[in-house]
């Protein structure tokens, strides 16, 4: 059980907000003994406490056990004491002066904007890699295909690295959580479109275009589903949690795109005979992985759709 207590002394008026067992109430009393009630709602992770009217000159803020923050300020004729017991990984509440608190959807408090920490900077590198690969893809030279492959593989590796560092260094942020899937989708969609314009040698254009259309269409549909589920909230939001098929879809498409980018102009740079069986098997393996990724994309989409259909009217 966590307790959030707010005591404000200004002109004889005090406020107390208490929270226990998931239920929060607010009681404001004055010198005459009258009171009003409010309530506190919680909907995800919060990133701080909203300012409370009347705390202009002095405040003393202490975050309880489990929180990495501890700030104290004192002075002036007015004083306040805020004691917050915050859960791990940024889980908390934002409390407003009106007795309402919200975290996550609809309760964000305006600030100075996102902070670019190390994991977020790595994610931004993945975003920057998209136009770089696009520009290099159409350049002449035998070095283009292996270079594009290398950049894509490194970008795919950062997809794991930024998440690992964010958790390891306790630098998880809302901006990073927003940017990470955007970077992933940009990287995959760009590679698919590029390969549709110039397919690898010996691969018909439709063999790349059809699974590419399925994968990109699935991502557009899933974005709409997640947006709807987030607005609906409750169990509908839980129905779109990542499943294992979606993870396998991501893995197979990264393998497929890495191979197909690398062998676009042949596999001679890998030491393979351009017309040999090994080069052909490698190329066909990339195509098979791409189609497998498209099949998993449809399967995972169907599972998500079945989960949310029952909440739609």
N, C-alpha and C positions, 0 to 999 in steps of 0.2 A: 504494500500500500504506500502510495506516495502522497506527500502533502505539499501544497503550494499556498503559502500564507503571505498576504500582503497587508501591511499595516501603514496607514497614511494618517499623519497628524497635520491638519491645516485648518485653522479657524474652528477648532473644536469638533471637526468631523473625522471619523475614522472608518476605514474600510477593511474588511477581512474577507479573503477568498480562501476557501479550504476545499480540498479535493481528496476523496478517498474511495477506493474500490471502483473507480471509473465514473463516479457521480460527483459533480461539482456544484457548489452553491455559493452564492455571495450574499453577505449580510452587511448592509450599510446602516449605521446608527448615528444619530445626532444627539445633541444635548437634551432635546425634548423627548427622546425615546422612540421616535418614529423610524420605520425601516422600510426598505424596498428590497426586492429579490431579483436576482438575475441568474444566469446559468453560464456555464463554461462548456464549450464543445471542443472535441478533439478529433482531427481527421488526418493523421499522418505525422510527419516530422516537422518540427519548427526550428527556426534558426535564430531565435532571440526573443526578447520580451518587448512589446510595444511600449512607448512612453506613457506614463500615467500623468494626467493633468494635475498640476499642482506641485510636482517635484522639480521645481526650477533651480533651487540653489544647492540642495544637498541630497545625496542618496547613498545608501549603503547596500550593495548587491553581493550576495553570497550564493553560489551554486553549490548544492549539497553533494554528498558522496556519489561517485559515478560520473561526475562532470569534470572536464578538464579545465574549466574556466573558474577564475576567482578574481573579482574586481571589487575594490572598495573605494568609495569617495565619501568624504564627510565635510561638514561646514555649513555655514549659513544658519538662518533661524528656523528653516523648515527641515524636516528629516523624514526618511522613509527606510523601511527595512523589508527587503524582498528575499525570502528564503525559498529556493526552488530545488526540489529533488528531481533531477533529470535522468532519464534512462540513457543507455548507451547508444552510440551510433547516431547522435543527433536527434533522438526522439524527445520531444518536449512540447511545450505549449507557448502560444503568444497571447498575452493577456491585455485587453484594452480597458480603458477607463469606464466603459459602459457596462462592464460586467460580462462581456462576451469574449470568448477566446477561441481561436481556431488555429490549427496547424495544417500545413499542406494546402489542399484545394480551397481556395477562397479566403484563406487566412494569412496570406503572405504580407509582411510588413515592408514597405518601401525602404530601401537603403541606398548605399552608394554604388551598387552594382556588383557583379561577380568578381571574385578574386581569382587571378590566374595562378594556381598552385602547380606543382610539378606534374601530377596526373593529368590535370586539365591541359597543361602545355603539351604533353605527349599526345593527347587527343587532338589538339589543334594541328599538330604535325601531320596527323592522319588526314585531316581535312585539306591541308595544303598539298598533300601528295596527290590529290585528285586532279587538279589542273596541271600539275607537273607531268603526270603519266599521260594525260590527254594531249599535252603539247608534244611530248616525246614520241608518242605512238605513231604519228604520221611523218616523223623525220626519216630520212634515208640512212642506210647503213646497217651492217650486220650486228652492230652493238645495240640497236634499238630494242629488239625483242628481249634479250637477257636483262637489259637495264630496266625495262618496264616490269619484267617478272620480279627482279630483285626488289624494286621499290614496293610492289604490291605485297610481296612476302613480308618485308619489314613492316609495312603498314598493318598487315594482319597480325603480326606479332605484338604490335603496340596495343592492339585491342585487348589482349590479355594483360599486358604490362601495366597499362594505366589503371585498370580495375584492381590489380594486385597491390600496386603502390598506394592507391586511395584507401584500401582497407588496412594495409600494413602500417601506414603512416597516419591513419585516422584523419584523412583529408577528403572524406566523402562530402560532396557539395551538391546542391540542387542544380547548379549550372553544369557541372560535370555529368550528372545523371541525365540531363537534357541533351548535352552535346554528344555523348558517347554513341547512342543509337543513330543519331543523325550522321555522324562520321562514318559509321558502318554502312549505312544505306547508301550514302553518297559514293563511297568507295566501290561497293558491289555494283550499283547501278551504272556507274561510269565504265567500269571494266566490261560489263555485259554489252553496253551500247557500242563501245569501241570494237569489240569482237564481232558484233553484228555488221559493222561497216567493213571490216577486213577480217574474214574468218581465217583460221589456220590453214596451211596448205593441206589439200586433200580432204577438207571438211566442207560439205555443202552448207551454204548460208542458212538454209532452213533448220539445219541441225543445231545451230546456235540460236537463231532467232526465236524458235518456238519455246524452248525452255527459258530463254531470257524474258520473253513476254509473260510467261507464267510466274516467274520469280518476282519480277517488278510489279505485276498486277497484284500478286499476293501481298507484297509489302504495302501497296497503296490501300488495299482493303483492310489489312490489319491495323494500319494507322487510324482509319475511320472507326474501326471497331473499338480500339483502345480509347479513342477520344469519347465515343459514346459511353463506354463502360465507366470511364472516369467521371463523366457527368452524372451517370446513374448512381454510381457509388454502391456501397454495400456488397452483397454477394455477386452482383453483376461485375463489379470491379475485380473481385477475386477470381472470376471465371476466365479471365484472360491472362492469368499467370503463365510464365514461360513453361512449356512442356518439353519433354525429352526429344520429341520429333523436331521441334523448332531448332534445338541445339544441333541435332544431326544434320539438319538442312543447312545450317550455317557452316558446319565443318566441311561437308561435301562440296559446297559451292566455293569455299575458299581454296580447297585442293584443286577443283576443276579450273577455276580462273587462273590460279598460279601456273598450272600446266599449260593451259591454252595460250596465255600471254607469252610464256617462254618458248613455245614451239610454233608461234605464228609464222615465222620465217624458216622453220625447220629446226632440227635438233643438233646441227653440226657443232654448235658451241658447247654442247654436252659431250662431245666426242663420239656421237652416234652417226652412223652412215645415214645421210638424208633420205636415201631410198631403201634403207634396210628395214628389216622386220621390227627391230627394237624401237626405232623412231616412230613407226606406224602404230605399234602397240601403245606407246606413250601417248600419242595424240588421241587415239581412240579411247584410251583410259580417261583422258580429260573430258571427252565428250560424254562418256558413260556417267562419270561423276556429276556432270552438269545436269543430265537428265534425271539422275537419282535425286539431286537436289530439288529439281522442279517437282518431282513426285512427292517428296517429303514436304515441300512447301504447300502443296494442295492438301495433303493429309493433315498437317498441323492446322491449316486454315479451317478445314472441315471440323476438326475437334473444337477449335475456338468458337466457330459459328454455332455448333450444337450447344455449347455451354452458355451462350448469351441469348439464343433465340427465345428461350423460355421467359426471359425478362423483358422482351419487347412486346409492345401492344400493336 
